Amino acid sequence: MIAKCGTQRVWHWAHHGNWNCDPWREPETLWHRSWKDQFPPEWQEIIRHDANGEKRVADVMTRQGQVIEFQHSHLPAQERTAREAFYRNMIWIVDGMRLKNDRKRFLAGNLFSVPLAKNLFITRSPERCLPAVWLNCTKPVLFDFEGFDVPDGSPREMQGKLWCLLPGRIDGYAVLAAVSRSWFVDAAKVREKTIPSDAIRWFVQRGLTARRWNYARPPHSGQPRGRRRAKY
């Protein structure tokens, strides 16, 4: 910061240079700052320039070149798409506590009742449990419904977890993976892509195929129909 102590205006502090000229930037909340501080200072506020020479400041860019953007405020779809196209190898972390009903909606979605596998869930109606503005991203979106203090009465299944919505759909299903906060931070420091979207999608497709095959097994096959659990 620079002290502005002139004779024409009230004394105040100002940002050094053009720190705030990136139109994609948002004012930092404590949540935003706390997340950035999970990573080394030299990975924070990384400046890149687009084809027109405009400055873009990534919240975090890892040594492997992955950008992590932390989003608290509302983000227009056009701007979200522009960031995804510019950074390419990136993921979002979204503050799921910004609006008071977002966390309630997620819990009401009852995803925990029928998991596809451990920490892996599918739903045909993601709009019932997640903010609609994030449902069509082309990059993984991790929702943080706890912040850095576990809310009172938090279900055991949610504690210490981030909920990752994978891009795209598989047979009409949206796919969510639950990952621990500590695992995410550690993995982001060493992996080129923290969330292995392609591998998870392959696993889900395989599981859905096995489930359909299992339910379609004819009665004379000697195997029970309907509720046989597929092995993954």
C-alpha positions, 0 to 999 in steps of 0.5 A, a space after each residue: 500500500 502507498 500512503 496518500 497524504 496530499 493537500 487536495 483529498 482526505 489522507 488515505 491508503 492506495 494500492 501500489 501501481 495497477 494492482 486492481 486493474 484486472 476486471 476479473 478480480 473481486 474484493 477479498 473476504 476472510 474466506 478468500 484470504 484463508 484459502 489462498 494462504 493454504 498455498 505458498 506466497 510465491 504461488 499467489 496473485 500470479 499475473 498473466 496477460 491475455 492476447 490483448 495484453 490485459 492483465 489477469 491475476 490468478 488467485 493461485 497457480 501451482 508449480 505444475 501450472 494449475 490455476 485455482 480460483 476462489 469465488 465468493 461473490 456472484 459470477 456472471 456466466 460469460 465471465 466464468 466461461 472466459 476464465 475457463 478458456 483463458 486458464 485452461 488447466 484450472 479448478 474452482 473453489 466456491 464459497 457454499 456459505 455465501 447465501 444462507 440457503 445454499 447449504 440447506 439446499 445441499 443437505 436437503 438433496 439427500 445425496 448421502 443416501 444412495 452413493 455410487 461408491 465411497 465418496 462418489 455420488 450421482 444425481 439427475 437433478 443437481 439443481 436441487 442441491 447445488 447453485 444453478 449458476 455453477 452447473 454447466 462449468 467446463 472445469 471441476 467446481 469444488 463447493 466449500 459448505 463449511 468454511 474454516 469453522 465446522 458449523 454446529 450440527 454439521 452431518 458427519 458425512 460433510 465434516 472436513 469435505 469439499 464437494 466436487 462437481 465434475 464437468 459434463 454429465 454421464 447418461 444424464 447424471 451429474 457426478 459429485 466426489 467428496 474429497 477432504 480439505 487436507 487431501 485437496 491442499 496436499 494433492 494440489 501442491 504436487 499434481 498437475 491436475 488435482 481432480 482426475 476428472 477423466 478417471 472418475 468419469 470412466 469409473 462412473 461409466 463403468 459402474 453405471 454399465 455394471 448396474 444396468 447389466 445387473 438389473 437386466 440379468 435374466 431370471 434363469 441366469 442363477 443370479 438374483 435380479 434387481 438388488 445385486 450390488 455391483 463390484 467396483 
